[in-house]
Amino acid sequence: MLRITVSKSAKAASKYFDEGLSRQDYYSEKNEIQGKWHGKLSEGFNLRGEVKKEDFEKLASNINPATDEQLNVRDSESRRAGYDFTFSAPKSVSMIYSLTGDKEILAAFEKSVQSSMMEIEKDMQTQKGQGNDKEYQLTSNIAYAAFTHFNARPVDGIPDPHLHQHCYVFNTTKNEEKDRFQAIEVGTVKSNAPYYEALFHSHLANNLQEIGYGIERDENNFQIKGFSKETVDKFSNRTREIEDKAQELGITYSEDKSALGAKTRADKSKGLSNQELEKKWLERLTNAEKEQVFSAKNGGGDTDDKGLNAAQAIDYALSHALERQSTISEKRMLGEALKRGIGQVSADEIKREYGIRKDILSKTDQRTKDKIITTREALDEEKKLIHSVRAGRGNHEPINKSYEVQNKQLSDEQAHAVNHALNSRDFITIITGGAGTGKTWSIKEVAQGVEASGKSFHAFAPSADASRGVQREEGFKDATTIAALLQDEKLQSKIKDGVMWIDESGMVGNKTMNQLIDVAKNQNARILLTGDTKQHNSVERGDAMRIIQDYGGTMPAFIKKIHRQKTDQYKSAVKHLSEGKVEKGYEKLDKMGAIKEVVDMNSLKTQVASEYADAAHKKENILVVATTHAQGAEATKAIRHKLKEQGALEMKDKAFTIHKDKSYTEAQKQDSANFQKGMSIQFHQNAAGGFKRGSTYDVMGFDKKGNVLVSAAVANEKKTESMVLPLKHSQRFSVYEKQEIGLAIGDKIRITKNGMSNEKKRLNNGEIMTVHGFDKGGNVLAFKGDKAKNIITLDKDYRNMTHGYYTTSPASQGKSVDKVIVMQSSASGKASSKEQFYVSASRGKFSISVYTDDKQYLLKSVKQSTTRTTAMEVAAASENMRDKYKRKENIFKVAVSKSKDMWHKSKEYIGNVNQKIMSNVKQISRSAPAK
């Protein structure tokens, strides 16, 4: 693992040297840690060998230790002293080193860290220019002090083995171009931290194999071969402590968890001797586990994965990383390839293979100098999309040119949008509009016009909630999901010569849009897209609607006037957000008292719970939008606690097992290293080997060949014999973790996957229901809406449900409620964005509350856009580079050709001159008098 933390001042750095770097995390008889100098700049400062506090403090204070002069040109009180890059060995490696004392492990570890830091040094940058002209340039030199530690901070007085090294990088680098020292710029390096972490793990795995240790890949990195998760977990107390705290605070992202680790450390205290610690650790192990520890070095320096080469590792990385976006950073792709190739392929082999790939296109970000890549396959998807749109322009008759709008309540722009759709001559027609502008209201009129012309009108949307929920509620009784259309040929035949309406088109990816286009072409149907490219994009790669608008050459109709919000202030705020004016929208919300800052996460979830409970008591239509599921889970606990206090929920819970989707990509589902005993597998299509649609299986382990073994999860029956999970049919199943939740009478539950009740009634993904009670068999009795009518039964083994007190921002898109509560703490991480805030804030009609623990962070985070780079943008830059290269190559060839020609001419000229000289010499010799 790699964690990067900042040292905010020279004083803080000095304190950290005394209390953190130069001392063990757990006091014992060998407490002092001697640091070592590394980095090109250290050599320049004549710093070698052991780290002295005096030199450390000078560098932290921006003083050259060799000359005592100021280092960086800029020196302010707010100047950061440096950055701590902390590399941690996998838990099994730490465990074996601490119990065996194998010095070769320590050497392999420190060598791996140093190799990784050399790569970080090579990529280190400094800032160039200011404001809009700001960019970063490579300097490739740093000074850092390395301190190796061996234990974690204690939990309940006893530390776990934890082999890790702190590489303290000082905030200075030499700008050779300007011949001066400047502050380092770590933004790009931090964003690429997963790559450097994977590089470290790759080096370490290879080094351990060389000294005789076998390794096994797991979901995150690797462990020493033969050690079960149960054994490793016996030495993971500190990790569990951090995970528990992260869950309490609603923290999801790994980098935030890493920072949390630094904030939640127990103070160092005098503890047990090394011998006493070793005895305590051994007591945790069985005799078989002890024998395994001391014989691990004879496990063979290999891995159970056989036959993977660099090309396959890169194929995996591209498949995984490009499933949900069209472009990625070069470093992220290489990091994924390194993870997949651990123990089999070296970093050098992967880099060499990447260098010769012809299917990868790239461009360089002019500011960060980071490379962005895509593939020709992703590019071809976009080209096909654009070709279909352009080829269909002006090639059709208007659907209903003479139609007059019947609904007189439509605004002028809504009526114009209706006429635009009915008069369009294009194969694909677009109506775009912001949140709450009445797009669906307008489409009702379009449908009437289409049907009045004798054609059929068919409604589809990306999700069951949007189609079978919102669209059906608006009167489109046969509306269904896009997935259902693409899988059902009979349904496809029904749209023949008609119009396909695709709502929330901004959430449709390139592959799916191309499939929809193919269906429409086969059925001679037209396509009507509605949506908003300023809201959330698709989970699948490619922003199809935006690409069609920007490159397809088709002119959409715009609906801009907002109708959802009923108060002037709220409407004005949402209007600013819809126009991308985030700061103005935020200021409006803050002025009306909607932005509510609390002191911490506990206060935040308590306030959310109180407001929810009050609104629920008043029978208000309310929606809680959480930026992450982790924050939503914490809000759920607080809300249920509050409702029980008020008597709205029964006090006693009944336990149920539910599924939490792992959200694996297809590539991840085809890799056995990502499966663990106890996971659940659910098939949504039949597969070879007797796997039936709708059936659920539990992961039991692995056979000798490394295949994943599963057993059917059948209620009240013995488990069936284990079967091999067909990973090659990954598109036909989903992977889940099992979780326990408590349900009480009165609880809200949310369906998390399309399914059926015991009465064979459809259950739609995203549907909210209320628990009415439980039958004698322990099944859940539930109903939709506010009244206990049409009660249905959810089987006690039905796992695709959870509590229904919140939704995430993407799932909230398209919803409209009286009151919205947005839960957006500083732990929201990458889930916060301009698009997210716009969608979340625009759900309410009458009121909104936005709860945060940091207003300043909230405003900063919601200014960031999630707009994705297209493959065409990368390809254009790549082609330009190729053209430049070819032009240079041609110039070179011409120059060489001219040089050769000049050389031949010169040679000929010199030859002629030589001949003349020789001729003259001979003549002189003949005419000269004899001596």
Buried (B, 14 or more C-beta within 10 A) or exposed (E): BBBBBBBEBBEBBBEBBEEBBBBBBBBBEEEEBEBBBBBBBBEBBEBEEEBBEEBBBBBBBBBBBEEEEEBBEEEEEEBBBBBBBBBBBBBBBBBBBBBBEBEBBBEBBBEBBBBBBEBBBEBBBBBBEEEEEEBBBBBBBBBBBBBBBBBBBBBEEBBBBBBBBBBBBBBBBBBEEEEEBBBBBBBBBBBBBBBBBBBBBBBBBBBBBEEBBBBBBBEBBBBBBBBBBEBBEBBBBBBEBBBEBBEBBBBBBBBBBBBBBEEBBBEBEEBBEBEEBBEEBEEBBEEEBEEBBEEBBEBEBBBBBEEBBBBBBBBBBBBBBBBBBBBBBBBBBBBBBBBBBBBBBBBEBBEEBBEEBEEBBBBBBEBBBBBBBBBBEBBEBBBBBBEBBBEBBEEBEBBBEEBEBEEEEBBEBBBBBBBBBBBBBBBBBBBBBBBBBBBBBBBBBBBBBBBBBEBBBBBBBBBBBBBBBBBBEBEBEBBBBBBBBBEEEEBBEBBEEBBBBBBBBBBBBBBBBBBBBBBBBEBEBBBBBBBBBBBBBBBBBBBBBBBBBEBBEBEBBBBEBBBBBEBEBBBBBBBBBBBBBBEBBBBBBBEBEBBBBBEEBBEBBBBBBEBBBEBBEEEBBBBBBBBBBBBBBBBBBBBBBBBBEEEBBBEEBBEBBBBBBBEBBEBBBBBBBBBBBEBBBBBBEBBEEEBEEEBBBBBBBBEEEEBBBBBBBEEEEEEEEBBEBBBEBBEBBBBBEBEEBEBBBBBBBBBBBBBBBBEEEEBBBBBBBBBBBBEEEEBBBBBBEEEEEEBBBBBBBBBBBBBBBBBBBBBBBBBBBBBBBBBBBBBBBBBBBBBBBBBBBBBBBBBBBBBBBBBEBBBEBBBBEBBBBBBBBBBBBBEEBEEEEEEEEEEEEEEEEEEEEEEEEEEEEEEEEEEEEEEEEEEEEEEEEEE
